[in-house]
Amino acid sequence: MQDLKVVLVQRELIWESPERNRAQISQELAQHAESQDLIVLPEMFTTGFSMNALANAEPPGGDTEQWMLQQARHLDCAITGSIAVREDKKVFNRMLFATPETLHYYDKRHLFRMAGEHKRYQSGDRRVVINWRGWGILLQVCYDLRFPVFSRNREDYDLALFVANWPAARRMHWRQLLVARAIENLACVVGVNRIGSDANGLDYSGDSMAVSADGELLLDLQDEATTRSVTLDAKALEAYRQRFPAHADADQFQLE
């Protein structure tokens, strides 16, 4: 493993306006074009957390997928975030992970029923770990953060990514759970949330964070509209796992 430089993009989102959101994010990334390995955008970064699923959904290979691949090639890194994708007459809250060579995806497993997401979107049925520049990376979306069994490390990932539209009213939950997922899984965690308000009147406090495997806050964006980078130390992660091998005593289980 090598160190991994991760860029967290915490910003307001323009409601249901993919082209404008992509344009503004492109401008933001152009100002941070120095060498990086991974760029993390929020959940539903082209529209905000909209339940107008059919109206907002793009087909596989659509404009946002192509934009992400172009950004990945131009910046020689990976870029990830979720959008609505329509496939086989179903709409998924799909987390895309674009590299210069290819595109991977994870469909959100746990749909936020308190907003009716489970009525508008189809739940995903697979857990996804990507290997990128020597790191195993688990892909997760927002509400998934509350379900530790699904995100449990099976000694197959080094970094868990959570992209979100997590309201300010529950910011304490977001912050505490990100740290908990890092500690219990002996893995680094990066969570990227949006800020501002949406068309439903919900406020978002951001609180995008990077956390080391022992629970140390490496980066905390709080409520600032900003794009910041953090370097995840591969040797420090390996040394901590050797020094505190709690994974050796983990319970065995299977997901149904």
N, C-alpha and C positions, 0 to 999 in steps of 0.2 A: 504493500500500500504506500501511496504517496500522500502528502498533505492535499487537502481539497479546499479550494477557495470558492466560497458560496456567496452569492449576491442576493440580498433580500430586498424585494421591491414592495414597499408599503405606500399605498396611494389611495386617493378617492377614485371611484369608478363612476363613469357616466352611464346612467340607466339605459339599458337596452340599446346601446350604440356601439356595436363591435368595431366599426371602422374608426370611429373617433378614439376609442380606447386603445386600439392597436397603434394608431398614429402617435398618441401621447406617450405610450410606453416605448415606442421606437425612439422618440426624442430623448426620453429618460435614459435608455440604454446607451445611446450614442455618447452621452456625457460620462459614461462609466465603461468605456471600451478597453480599459486596460486588461491584462491577462486575467482570466477567470476560468473556473471549471463548470460552474452550475449557477443558473439564474432561476430564482423561485418567485413566481407571481401568485396572487391570491386565487381563491376559488372563484369561479364564474367571472373571470377578469374581463370578459368582453361585454357583460350585460349587468352585473350585479346579481344578487340572489333572487332572480325572478321566477315566478311560477308560471309564466307564459311560455311553457316548455316548447310547444310545437312552433310557436311564432319565432322563437329565438334560436331554435336548434339548427345546426349546420350539418350537412352530410359528411360522412367520412371523406377525408381528403379535401375538405372545404377551405375557405379563405384563411381561417385562423391556423389550421394545420400547416398550410403552405407558408404562412408568415412565420410561424415558429421554426420551421425547417430553415427558412432563409436566415433568420436571426442566428440560429445555431451554427450555420455554415460561415456566416459573416464574422461572428465573434469567436469561432472555434471553441464552442462550449456546449453544454446541454442547457435547455430551458424547459421549465415545467410550470403548469397551472391548469385549472379545470375550466371547461366550457360545456354547453349543452350540445349533444350530438344525437342526431336521429339516425337510427339504423333498424331495418326490418320493422318499420312502423312503431318502434319504441324509441323513447328519448332517455338518454343516459347523462348523468352528471359525470363527465369523463375527464379524468386527469391525464393530460397529454405530457409525454416526456420525449422531447425532440433532441436528437444529437445531430452532428453534421452528416451522419450516415443513414439514420433511420428514425422511425417514430414508434415509441411504445405507448401503451395506455393502460389505465386502471379505471374501472367504473365504480363509483362510490357505492359501497356495500350498505352502509347504515344511512337511511334517508330520514330527514328531520320531519317527523310526523307533526310536530307542533306548528309547522308552517304549511302542512299539506304536501310536502315534497314527495311523500310515498304515493300520492294520488296522481302526480304529474310525471314522475320519472320512474324508470325501471331500475331496480336494485342490481348491482353487480354480483357475480357469483364466484369471483376468484381473487385470491390474494396475490399481489404482484411485487416482486423484488427485481430491480434492475441492477446490473453490474455496470458501473461507469467509473473509468479511471482507477480501477482497483478497489472501489468501494461497493459493497452491497447496499442498495438504497431501497427502502420500503416506501411505497406510495400510499398516502392516506388523504382523505378529504374531510375536513371540518368535524361533523358529528361522529365520525369514526374514532375520534380522540377519546370518547367516553367509554369505549369498549376494549378493555385491555387484553382480553383473550384473543381477539382478532389481530391485534398488533403485536402479540407476544413474539419475542425474538426466538427463533429456532436455530440460533447460531448461523443464520443465513443473511444477516444484514448488519451494517455498521452505522448507518444513518437512517433515521425515520423522518420523512417529510410530511408535514400537515399543512395543507392550503385551506384557507377558510374565509367565510363571511360570518364572523362570530360577534354577535351584538355586545355592546359595552355593558349592558345590564348583567352579563355573566362573565365579565372579564376575569374575575378572580378564578373561576373554574378553568378557563383557558390557560392562564398562567400556571396554576398549580398542576394541572394535568400534563402539560408539556414537560415540566420538570419530573413528574412522577414517571412518565413513559421513558425518559432517559435513564433514570436511576434503576428502575425495575428490569430494563432490557439491556443494561450495560452497553448502551449505544448513544451516539450523538443524536440530538433531535433539533430540527429546524421547523418552526411554525411561522407561516406568513399569513397575516390577516389584513383586511382593508381598513381604511379610516373613512370619516365623513358620515353622511346620512344617505339613505336610499329613498325610493319613491313610496315605500311603505311607512316612512317615518321612523325607521330604526336607525339608531346611532351606533357607530363602530369606533372602538378606541384603539385599534391597531394591536399594540403589544406583541408585534412580531419579535421572535426571539430565536437565539441559537443557544443550545444547552449542551454541555459536555456530559459524558457518560456518568460522571459522579455528581451531576446536578448543578455544576457551576454555570452561572449565566455568562456566556461568552460575548453576547450582543443582545441589547434590549432597546428596541426602537420606540417603546412607549407609544405616545399618540402623535408622533411627528410624521409629516409627509416627507419621506426620504427614501433614498436607495443607498444601502450600506453593504459592505462586504465583511466577511469573517473567514479566517483560515482555520479549518479543522485539522488538528494535529494528529497524524496517523500513529506516530510512535507513542504519544501520550495515551491514546486510546488502547493500543496493544499492551502497554505497560500496566495500565489500570486493570485490564482484564486478567492479566497474569497475577497481579498483586491481590485481586479480590475476585476470585473465580466463582461467583455465586451461580453462574449458569450451570455449573457442574451438578448442582442440587435441584435444578428445575424439575417441576412435575411434567410428566408426559401426558399428552392429550391429543385428540383429533377434533377438527371442526366438522360439523354436519351441515 
